Amino acid sequence: MPESILELDIHGMTQVQAKTAIDAKLRRAGSGVYRLRIIHGYHGGTALRDMIRREYAGHPKVKRVELGLNQGVTELVLREY
């Protein structure tokens, strides 16, 4: 059974590298995937977090962007479960 939540750790990536990795993960996400959990951290700053929330809020595959209790994680909701 395919995973329903995919995780992607982008610690240490530049914004361009992170966007490339996220886009690739979104392209490969099958119909069984309903969330993409992106682990970006926040102790080194908020540039990655802010880029994710800005770039993917209007993405055609993303229903909504959820901010977790953990400030270092953002989840892209692809479909409801």
N, C-alpha and C positions, 0 to 999 in steps of 0.2 A: 504494500500500500504506500503510495507516495506521501511525503510529508505534507501536512496542511499548513505548517508555519515554517518558512525558510528564514534562516538567520544569515546575516552578512556582517562581518566585523571589518570596519573601515578605519580603525585606529591607525594613525600615522600616514594616511593617504592625503594627497592634495585634493582640493575640491574637484579638479578635473578627473583625477584617478578614481575618486569616490563615485562621481556621476557615471563614469564609464562602467564601473563594477555594478552599480545599482541598475542601470539600464540593461545590462546583460542579464542580471538575475531576473528582472521583470520580463524580459523576452522569453526566458526559459521556463518561467513559472507556468505550470500546467493548470488545468481546470480544478485540480484538487487542492491547490494552494489558495488560502484565503488571507494570509498575512505575510508580509515581508518585514521581519524584525531587523532593524539596522542598529548595530552597536557602534556608536561614534565616540563615546566618552564625552567628558566636558571639562576635565581638569586642565586640559591644554588650550582651552578657549571654546568658543561656540560657533566658529565659522562653518564647520561641517554640519552641525545641527541646524543652523539657520539656512544653509543652502538646501538641505533636504526638505525642510518645511516650506521653503519658498518655491523650489523647483517642482515638487511632486504634489502639491496641493491641487493643481489643475491638470495633472497627468491623466490621460484617457483611461488607463488601467486602474487608477487609484480612486476608490470611492471616497476615502477620507484619510487624513493623517492623524494618528493618535499619539498623544504625548503620554508616555508612561510615568509611573511614580518615580522610576529611576531616570534622573536627568540625562544619563548617558545613552538612552535608548529612545528611538523613534520607531513607531510601527506604521507601515503603509497597509491599509485595509483594502484588499483587492475584491473581496466579496463577503457577504454575510454567511455565517455558518448556521 
